Amino acid sequence: MAGEYQQQYQQFQRDPGQFWLEQSKRLPWFKEPSAPYQHDDNDFYLW
């Protein structure tokens, strides 16, 4: 279990956008996201 957590955490650190895009596939969507979240200069994160 700890090994899987470490692997997931390392993937998140390397490329957070891609990590969350992959995680989004685990949820049901009417329309799946085609791009990772967006971050603006005011520290707002959007899908």
Sequence and secondary structure as in RCSB ss.txt:
>XXXX:A:sequence
MAGEYQQQYQQFQRDPGQFWLEQSKRLPWFKEPSAPYQHDDNDFYLW
>XXXX:A:secstr
 HHHHHHHHHHHHH HHHHHHHHHTTS  SS  SS  EE TTS EE 
